[in-house]
């Protein structure tokens, strides 16, 4: 066993700890001060001398830095950054920045005539043209966008030809070609040049070198849809659907939705239902759900309509709750963050999505409620219950209000009022909306006390409701307190500066108060908001007329007839203004246009007849007075004017026959008998004695009646005259329609006399007082009913022409 045991030797030949104290004297920095060669190199340029041919090697065996070995100098990489290089020569100064070498040589000039440089510049120009075309399109300048796109196409073809001459066809920039063609097709489509757009898309689609070009068939399908070529649109949509992989799920769903919409346009509702059902099973969305309801409504499937409505209600909105934007603490940092995101673009997008969802749900409910049950009331109740059980609970109250509006459209006012009264115990917002509508209804029925009561309730429920304040102002306006009404309208405008009803009504109030400058200012502001409102244009013209500025009144009335060119009242008013200015030809033009659109206006008929008599065209005046006699057959004056025109034109036989016919209808008309006596005398007829006897008897009876009237007046005394004076002053304050009729009757009572022919009325006698073209509501303040359902909920002829708030 001991033969395998080795004892350690006692000698120190292989000491394990030897050699640790040995070191190369080259690294001994402590002796550098005593090293003569090193000190000489530091003090002089001795250290920069070129090394000798026989460089000494280091003790480690590697060549020293800068030593020459086999004809190659070892690089001095460690000191190159400090400016020392292998090219340093004896006597050269320390110049790390190379300033001693002088200025840098000039850059080598580009050869602009080289083919490569020309191609590069042309490619840059094509890209710039494409960008300019896109920018012009986004700015709405479609014509410029198309021109830029065409120019880019031309230059791109030149670029391709030049590339083919210089390089191989594989080096052609396909991406640039694709972008140029795609932009050109888009601009053709935007300019409604659909044939050219389709041809350009075909060039892209048929080129196999373009990857993913098949999806552009969607754009081609859209063009065919605009052209109402629905079969081809469906064909291209399906071709695009086949070429899009299933991983692009969202794009495939959009194409299927286009297919469904196209089926609806062609009336193929069953195919449309299949498309939308498939979409709702894969990725339900609001548009597909709404279109599905429309399709089921078209085929009349009640049960499926209910199921589709429930699917629409269940579509997730994927937006944050409103509680997120309410600060839970007083932390200033948190409050700043919430304030920053409260109205950012993401929040605005969420609001738009929610508003769109509410619009689809409300429209669908209004559509299916009358047909899914035996009556529309039961249908609305079902929709309300479904909505209450969903995330759209607040829409239930709006549906109830819409139910009341549906009652209004059916002329069932009692049910509408009862439905709205149910909201009196609801929360303040809904109560204010219902009370506003009730105030509106009672105001239209001229029950101003009830209207004022509900207007007060609406204002108390929501003081910042501009519609409620407007209705309150209307009730005060109806009671004649214009100053107080103006205060309510001003408060409504302070709460909502876009409340056009309040602005319009305050203009009417200022007009009643004879503050015409302020009224004009209100209507001009309103005109800036409602550019084509006929009511506003008329009010501006009317204010200028009251300010005795007929030129401005004519100018605004011209704008009015450009908006409503067939309004006979506006045309007759223009004729009246031109007549007052002495321009008979322009007055005739507008009066004639007014007669052409409404040939039953007695004032216009009278003016036209008098105009033709003034211009000695009595034959043409006959047709107008004959029409007037048809409109008012019990008024003898029109038939007398017809007979007078026959007599003035020299047709005495026709005039005689007309007078005889008038005498048969109105045997006690003195003027008719006078003309009969005169004509029979001139012609020499035997009936002259008979007519003369009748005339004397009638004149004697007329004298007796006048004596009785005079004696009665004398017996009544001064009290009656005083009463007559007060009645006359009161009648002067009546509406213009009654006074107008009196003026006409007085004017035409003394037309042709016994001894003189008919003379046309003077300019002042031809009255054509303007009646508002938009109905009797024009001087009545607008009623602002609270609208939450539809913009045209109260746009009914039976309810007047008043505008309603958004």
ABEGO torsion letter per residue (X at the ends): XAAABBBBBABAABBAABGAABBBAAABAAAAAABAAAAAAAABAAAABBBBABBBBBAAGBBBBGBBBGGBBBBBAAAAAAGBBAABBBGBBBBAAGAAAEBBBBBBBBBAABAAAAAAAAAAAAAAAAAAAAAAAAAGBAAAAAAAAAAAAAAAAAAAAAAAAABBAAABBAAAAAAAAAAAAAAAAAAGBAAAAAAAAAAAAABAABBGAAAAAAAAAAAAAAAGBAAAAAAAAAAAAAABBAABAAAAAAAAAAAAAAAAAAGBAAAAAAAAAAAAAABBBAAAAAAAAAAAAAAGBAAAAAAAAAAAAABBAGBBBAAAABBABABAAAAAAAAAAAABAAAAAAAAAAAAAAAAAAAAAAAAAAAABABAAAAAAAAAAAAAABABAAAAAAAAAAAAAAAAAAGBAAAAAAAAAAAAABBAAAAAAAAAAAAAAAAAAGBAAAAAAAAAAAAAABAABAAAAAAAAAAAAAAGBAAAAAAAAAAAAAABAABAAAAAAAAAAAAAAGBAAAAAAAAAAAAAABAABAAAAAAAAAAAAAAGBAAAAAAAAAAAAAABAABAAAAAAAAAAAAAAGBAAAAAAAAAAAAAABAABAAAAAAAAAAAAAAGBAAAAAAAAAAAAAABAABAAAAAAAAAAAAAAGBAAAAAAAAAAAAAABAABAAAAAAAAAAAAAAGBAAAAAAAAAAAAAAAAAAAAAAAAAAAAAAAEAAAAAAAAAAAAAAAABBAAAAAAAAAAAAAABBBBAABBBBBBBAAABBBBBBBAAEAAAABBBBBBBBAABAAAABBAAAEABBBBX
